[in-house]
């Protein structure tokens, strides 16, 4: 007697045949050993290709860039993705340049924004005090100059940082592909190696970051009891700093902050 699993497989094959659909990822990569789900049982590691995208046969020429990759979510399944297009689709350009998010942690860019931003604020105050409008020198032109300088610097830093990140990603993807398709590896060894390669990097595992390296992703505590303990330890040790603050430096910093406050409380509101 045939098992129920075989009957289910036959039913799925009949459905695909009737609708003229096929798993295009498997058609594109017939010899790949990549899977979308794996589990460990007493009998060993088991891999499955559970997650599929079925496509009508006549649409196969419009599908490309088939991928199986981690989704970035906490799940034991991998994500299958596809790029679909057609000859009648409108032309889509590159669009407006967008600064990569990781450049927000770039030291040279942060220093520029901090210093130039304060200078821009000072220029706004000067322009407001002049009580006249000049077409060649006003808040709009000052803001445009600041924006253009920021974009130019961000583009310059991106040309240095992005290729480094791309090389790391390409190297890691090549190692994952080589491991997943290595016929000489035992399944247990393959599973352990893939888990290590695909595991998100922990902040403590990262080497010291240079000014052009993206800041590592922080891991936050989610357990309420652990958060309470962390807060208690913080307040218990906050007074144990052996280095007293520099009073002169503190006074200068306080004066600088107060001098930048433009809104004052009237005598009536005090």
N, C-alpha and C positions, 0 to 999 in steps of 0.2 A: 504493500500500500504506500502510495506517495504521501509525503508529509504535507502538513498544511502550509509550510513555508514554500514548498515547491508550487503548490496550487496558487498561492498569492503572487509569486513571481510570474507564473503563466498568465494570471489575470491582468497584471500590469503590462506584460508584453502585448497582450491582446488589445488593451486600451491604447497603447502607443501605436500599434499597427493600424487600428481603426482611425485614429486622429492624425496619423502620419506625423508623429512627433518622435524626437530622439534626444538623448542626452548629449548635447553637442560638446561638452567638456571632454567626455570620454571619447567621442569621435575625433576631436582635435588632438588629444593626447592618449592614444590607445595603449601605450606601453608605460605610462606614468604610474608610479606606486603611491601617489598622493591620495589621502583619504580625508574625509570631513569629520569623522568621529572615531575615537578609540577609547577603549575601556580595559581595565585590568581586572581579570578574574583569577580564581585559583588555578585555572588551567593555562594561564598566561595572558599575554596582551592580544586583544582582538581589535582589528581595524574594520571600518565600514565606510561605504560611500553612500551615506543616507541622504545627504543634502544635494539636490540636483535642480537644474533648470532645464525643462524640456521645451524644445523649440520646434515649430513646424518645419518640415524638411525644406519647403520652398523659401523659408526665411534664413536658411543657414548661411547664405552668402552675405547677409547683413549683420552677422554676429562676429565679433572679434574681441581680442584681449580677454579671453577666458582665464579666470584666476581662482585659486583656492588659497585663502589666506586667513589669518587671525582677524577677528572682527574688532578687537579692542575692548570687547565687553567680557564680563565674567561668565563664560559659558564653556561647555565641553564640546561644542560644535564649532567647526570652522565655516567661514562664509564663502559661498560661491558667487562670483560677480561676472558681469558681462557688459560689453559696450555694444549697443545696438544703434544702427544708423540705416539710412536709405538714400538712394540716389536723388530723391526729391527733397531731401532735408535742406534747409537754408544754410548758407555758409556762416559759420560762427567763428569770429576772430579770437585773438588772444585776450581781448578785453583790457580793462584798465589794470595797471600794475598794482599789486597789493603787497604790502610789507609782510614778510613771514613773521608769524607770531613769536617764534623763539628769539627774534631780534629785540624784543622788549627787554630781554635779560642781558643784552650786550652792553658792556660797561662803557665803551667809548660813545655809543649812541645815547645811553642814559645820561652821561655827563654833558653831552651836547644839549639834550633837551632841557636839562636842569639849568644850565648857564644861559643858553640862548632864550629859554622861556622867561627867565627873570628879566633879561635885557628887553625882551619884547613887551613885558608888562610895564617896565619903566618907560619905554617909548610911547606906550598907550597913555600913560599918565602925563607925559610931556605934551603930547599932541592935544590932550584934553585941556590942559592948562593954557595952551596958546589961543583957544577959543576962536579958531578960524580953520577953514577947510582948504586944503591944497590938493589938487587933482593928482599931483605926482608924489605926494608924501602925506599919507593918511593911514588910518588903522587898517584899511583893506590892503594897501600896498605893503605895509609892514608885515601883516600876516602872510601875504603871498611870498614875500622874501624869506620869512622864517620857514614856511612850508616847503619851498623849493630847496632850501639848504638841507632840511631834514630828509627829504626824499633822495637828494643826491648822496648824502652820507649813508642812508639806509641801503641804497642800491650798491654802493661801494662795499659795505660790510657784507651784504648778501652774496656778492661775487666771491668773497673769501670763505664764508661760513657754509653756504649751501652746497658747494662741491664736496666739502669734507663730509657732510652728512649724507649726501648721495652716494659717495664711495662706501661709507660704512653700511648703508642700506643694501647696496648692490652686493657687497661682499657677504653680508648675512643671508640674503636671499639665495645667493649661489651655494652657500654652505647647506642651507635648508633643502634646496633641490637635489644637491648631490647626496645628502644623507637619506632623503626619502626614496630615492631611486637606486640606492646601492643594493644590488642583489646579494652581496656577500655578508651583509649585516643580519644578525639574528633579530627577530621581532622585538624582543625585550631591549636589546641594545639600541635599535632604531628608535624605539619609543622614548627611552631615556635621553638620547641625544637630541631628538626633536623637541622634547619638553624644555631642555636646557637652552636650546637656540631660540625658541619662540617665547620664552619667559620674559615678561617686561623687566627691564633693568631696575634693580633696587637702588635707591639713592646712596646707600652705604657702599654699594659695589662699584660706584663710578669713581674714576681717578679725579684728582683736582682739576677744576675747570679753568681754562684760560679765558681771557676776556672775549674771545671770539667763539667760544663754545656755548651751545645752548644750555640753559640751566636744567639740571635733571628734574624729572617729575617728582614732586613731593608726595609722600605717602602719609595720609592722615589717619589718626586713631578713630575708630568707629565704636569701640566698646565704651559704654557709659562709665563703668567702674574704673577702667584704665584712664579715662579722661579726668575723672575726679582725682585719682592718685597723682596724675601729672600736674594738675593744678595745685594740689597740696604741696607737692615737692617744689614747685616753682616759688610759691609764697614762703616756704620754709627756708629757701636758700637765697632769696632775693636780697636779703640784708647781709649776706656773708661775703659780699664782694670786697676783697682785700684792698682794691685800689680806690681811694676816695676820689670823687669828681674834682676836676680843676675848677675852682670857684671863679677864677678870672675868665676862663674859657666859657663857663656856664653863663656868667654875666654878659659877656659879649654876644653869645648866641641868643640870650633872652632879649637883649636890646635890639638885635637885628630883626627878630621876629616882630617885636612890638612896633618898630619903626615902619614895617611894611603894612601894618593895619591902617587902613584909610578911614574906616568908619569909627567914629568916636561917640561915646555916650554923653549926652547933654547933662548939665547940672540938674535939670528937672527929673531926668530918668534915673539918676544915681540913688 
